Amino acid sequence: MGTDIFLLNISGQDKPGLTSGLTSVLAEYGAKVLDIGQANIHDTLSLGILFEIKSGKKSASVLKDLLFKAYELGITAKFTPISSEGYEDWVGLQGKDRYIITILGERLSAEQISEVTKVVSEKNLNIDSIKRLTGRLSLIKPEEYPRASIQLSVRGRIEDKSSFTARFVEISRELDVDIAFQEDNIFRRNRRLVCFDMDSTLIQTEVIDELAELAGVGKEVKAITEMAMQGEIDFNESFKRRMKLLKGLSEDVLHQVAVNLPITKGARRLIDTLHNYGFKTAILSGGFSYFGNYLKEKLDIDYVYANQLEIKDGVLTGGYVGDIVNGAKKAEYLRLLAEKEGIDIAQTIAVGDGANDLEMLDVAGLGIAFHAKPKVKDNAQSSISSIGLDGILYLLGYHDRHIDLL
């Protein structure tokens, strides 16, 4: 005697005992569960059970008893027969590549989700699951820090990943939403090191501009800083030119600036969560070690690599000590830290906003352009521009309940 395969779809008001009641009926008839999945939205259940059962009387009886059990529970049951060929075709899909698409914004609209899923459909990819990562939003109580994120798990073959992600960049610009695309591999689920640029990433200022204002050369330094961040001039040259303009500034000013550094929204939540889950963190900055070390203590950062100011007789000389921490140096430090921690480079994350961050963003397993310049966003693997630094946690797949209950 052969077997029959059925897909049981259940919908209705969620309540305790639903899954137990239905599977107990299947158990009475010796059914084999081939797949099972459940989702709950606003107390409404959607449950699917794919099962195999012997053909004949058992097959007919189990359907009748499942319908009766569904009636008892006050839910709707629907059966779909599945052919053995259809089942084997479905099984064959499991060898295809898997990807994660994360959508981020203050709030997400139907249009934003529609445009993203349209790209997925055009590339003949299958969406296996959709999961909300952020908490429920009140429509009455104003949110102090609104944020929304959903994660799509997709499967299939992508011939041209660059054109695929380029379309996401276009949607991101047109609809003011962040879209991150990652391969769903072992490295994505085992990131271990996160490296941050400091100025305009971990903090919401350029420290050298702050110092320049106090030295009376603010306009000159800001102009050079902007050209460097846009990649219009060499970082080393811009650094030397700006340093010379700071000559004679009192060392006492450094502490004054440090205690007033504006920490980026979400930074504390992000770093506390990372440490609770065993991550190491680092500042890799073209800024100054004085301020990096201040943040190291304030935020409990593990490593700091930045430029060291030269100070003599209590004033800045306009020079520096050691090598300039430029884009290449940041990438080098990222590799060294991965080696020091004994992890694969694919397990690292780099976060930055300027042109001198591009090398480390490219080297890292996941490079994130954070509220970045257009050139950086266009060349980074992923970007976040709509919410704070803790948006990185959603790219890692964490749900708010994994974060806020720690």
Order of alpha helices (4+ residues) and beta strands (2+ residues): beta-alpha-beta-beta-alpha-beta-alpha-beta-alpha-beta-beta-alpha-beta-beta-alpha-alpha-alpha-alpha-alpha-beta-alpha-beta-beta-alpha-beta-alpha-beta-alpha-beta-alpha-alpha
